[in-house]
Amino acid sequence: MSATPLRVHTVTPRTLHLPLRGKYFDQIKAGTKPEEYRLCTPFWGKRLMGRSYDTITLTRGYPSRDDAERRLVLPWRGFAIKVITHPHFGPAAVSVFAIRVTP
């Protein structure tokens, strides 16, 4: 009887990539901003609703691959839908995906 070769499956971690403006990246890195906001739009709904990730990669703009100072890789902690008022989105209250980024 011949032995069947063993198959090895590698699992690629599922990562959500979020480029951020400098001031928001710096606040998250300093630990003063626990959530990153994205408007509740169909674009973000497709990327978040019913999905699960292993990690979240936050970047300060669009750094080169070897620029570790402008990149944070954190465990995925999920999100909540909230209604907030924030200067970035204008004076009116908006619905957002509040993505948890606390390390």
C-alpha positions in Angstrom: 0.0 0.0 0.0 1.5 3.4 -1.0 1.4 6.4 1.3 -0.5 9.4 0.3 1.6 12.6 0.4 0.7 15.0 3.2 -0.7 18.3 2.0 0.3 21.4 3.9 -2.1 24.3 3.7 -0.9 27.7 4.7 -3.3 30.3 5.9 -2.7 33.9 4.9 -3.9 36.3 7.6 -6.8 38.5 6.6 -5.8 42.1 7.0 -7.8 45.3 6.7 -5.5 48.1 5.4 -6.4 51.7 6.4 -4.3 54.7 5.3 -4.7 57.6 7.7 -4.0 61.3 7.8 -0.9 62.1 9.8 -2.7 63.6 12.9 -5.1 60.7 13.3 -2.2 58.1 12.8 -0.2 60.0 15.5 -3.1 60.0 17.9 -3.7 56.3 17.5 0.0 55.6 17.9 0.1 57.7 21.1 -3.0 55.8 22.4 -5.3 58.8 22.6 -7.6 57.8 19.8 -9.3 54.4 20.4 -11.4 54.3 17.1 -10.9 55.2 13.5 -14.1 56.3 11.7 -15.3 55.5 8.2 -18.6 56.8 6.8 -21.4 54.2 6.6 -21.4 53.9 2.8 -21.8 50.9 0.5 -18.1 51.0 -0.1 -17.2 50.5 3.6 -20.2 48.3 4.2 -18.8 45.7 1.7 -15.5 45.7 3.5 -16.7 45.5 7.0 -20.2 44.0 7.3 -20.2 40.2 7.7 -16.4 40.0 7.4 -13.7 39.1 9.9 -10.1 40.0 9.9 -7.0 38.8 11.8 -5.2 42.1 11.8 -5.6 45.8 10.9 -2.7 47.7 9.3 -2.8 51.4 9.8 -0.5 53.6 7.8 0.5 57.3 8.0 -0.4 58.1 4.4 1.1 55.7 1.9 4.6 54.7 3.2 7.1 52.5 1.5 7.0 48.8 2.5 10.1 49.1 4.7 9.0 52.3 6.6 8.0 50.7 9.9 7.7 54.1 11.6 4.6 55.0 9.5 2.9 51.6 9.9 1.0 50.0 12.8 -0.1 46.4 12.7 -2.7 45.7 15.4 -5.1 42.8 16.2 -8.6 43.1 14.7 -11.0 44.1 17.4 -14.1 44.7 15.3 -16.3 47.8 14.8 -19.5 49.4 15.9 -21.9 51.6 14.0 -22.3 55.0 15.7 -23.7 58.5 15.0 -21.2 61.2 15.6 -20.4 64.8 14.9 -16.8 65.3 13.9 -15.2 68.3 12.1 -13.7 65.9 9.5 -17.2 65.0 8.3 -18.7 68.5 8.6 -21.2 70.1 11.1 -24.0 67.6 10.8 -24.2 64.3 12.6 -23.3 61.2 10.5 -23.4 57.5 10.8 -20.0 55.9 10.8 -18.2 52.6 11.2 -16.2 53.1 14.4 -13.3 50.6 13.9 -11.6 49.7 17.2 -7.9 50.4 17.0 -6.8 50.2 20.7 -3.7 48.1 20.9 
